[in-house]
Amino acid sequence: MNPDGTLVATSSVSGTRIKIWSVESGQLLQELRRGSTHALVTGIVFHPSLNVIAACSDKSTVHIFEFKMSVEKSLEQKHFGFSEKDADRNTNTEGNNKRSS
């Protein structure tokens, strides 16, 4: 769960996908690809002030993602916990999350 309690992240059973959900509406906001091989995701953590999430697994890897798209959707739906300043601070020129390598 993020520090504001507005988002929660879950992992698929196979550990290949991380999903970010709105706590208020239960809506899936964004799906992230952790990898293509089965892994046990052992931890998911939100950065306390940036729109970044990290996931670690039993594969001895850490995957870091920016979740800009979900923040924009939360702002559009007037969900509380994010400001325009937070969204502007985390802009990405491509507008998408990059796959981790």
Secondary structure, DSSP 8 states (H G I E B T S, - for coil): --TTSSEEEEE-TTSSEEEEEETTT--EEEEEE--SS---EEEEEE-SSSSEEEEEETTS-EEEEE-HHHHHHHHHTT-SS--HHHHHHT--TT-S-----
